[in-house]
């Protein structure tokens, strides 16, 4: 099984507060559940740790194979969510590993 973890720092935009963008990011990511065949599990968390080192939103997804992860990456529904997150994120880190 492949686990894909991503964390973002989120910013305020003209039309939304930082907190609203965090919640919208979570909602859009969770909306992928059941929409992409290769995506076996998805969890999205909102940070409550006030540390400057902390990120704001974390995504944890599971896939059967690396090929399934790659198919998810280019799926149009994932790309639409990714485009939104790119507009509200200021930083991103990612880890992919086998469990």
C-alpha positions in Angstrom: 0.0 0.0 0.0 1.2 3.5 -0.8 0.6 6.5 1.5 0.6 10.0 0.2 0.9 12.8 2.7 0.7 16.5 1.9 0.7 19.5 4.2 0.0 23.1 3.3 0.3 26.6 4.8 -2.8 28.5 3.8 -3.2 32.3 3.4 -6.0 34.8 3.4 -7.3 35.8 0.0 -9.4 38.8 -1.1 -12.7 36.9 -0.7 -11.9 34.6 2.3 -10.2 34.6 5.6 -7.3 32.1 6.2 -9.7 30.0 8.3 -12.3 30.0 5.6 -9.7 28.9 3.0 -8.6 26.1 5.3 -12.1 24.8 5.6 -12.8 25.2 1.9 -9.5 23.2 1.2 -10.7 20.5 3.5 -14.1 20.3 2.0 -12.8 20.1 -1.6 -10.3 17.5 -0.7 -12.9 15.4 1.2 -15.1 15.8 -1.8 -12.7 13.5 -3.7 -13.8 10.5 -1.5 -15.6 8.0 -3.7 -14.9 10.1 -6.9 -11.6 8.5 -7.9 -11.4 4.8 -8.2 -7.7 4.5 -7.3 -8.2 6.5 -4.1 -8.7 3.9 -1.3 -8.8 6.2 1.7 -8.6 9.9 2.4 -8.3 11.9 5.7 -7.9 15.7 5.9 -7.1 17.5 9.1 -7.0 21.1 10.2 -4.1 22.1 12.5 -4.8 23.5 16.0 -1.1 23.8 17.0 -0.1 27.5 17.2 3.6 26.8 16.6 5.3 28.8 13.7 6.6 25.4 12.5 3.2 24.0 12.1 1.3 23.7 8.8 -2.4 24.4 8.5 -3.9 21.5 6.5 -2.8 17.9 6.2 -4.0 15.3 3.6 -3.4 11.6 4.1 -4.4 9.3 1.2 -3.9 5.6 0.5 -3.4 3.8 -2.8 -2.8 0.2 -3.7 0.1 0.9 -6.0 2.4 3.7 -7.2 0.6 3.5 -10.5 -2.7 4.2 -8.7 -1.1 7.3 -7.0 0.1 8.5 -10.4 -3.4 8.0 -11.9 -4.9 10.0 -9.0 -2.4 12.9 -9.6 -3.6 13.4 -13.2 -7.3 12.7 -12.6 -9.4 15.8 -13.6 -11.3 15.9 -10.3 -8.0 15.9 -8.4 -6.6 18.6 -10.7 -9.5 20.9 -10.1 -9.0 20.6 -6.3 -5.2 21.1 -6.8 -5.8 24.3 -8.7 -7.8 25.7 -5.9 -5.3 24.7 -3.3 -2.5 26.3 -5.3 -4.4 29.6 -5.1 -4.7 29.6 -1.3 -1.4 27.9 -0.3 1.9 29.6 0.5 3.9 26.4 1.1 3.6 22.7 0.6 5.5 19.6 1.7 4.8 16.0 0.5 5.9 12.5 1.5 5.0 9.3 -0.4 5.9 6.0 1.2 5.1 2.3 1.2 3.3 0.8 4.2 
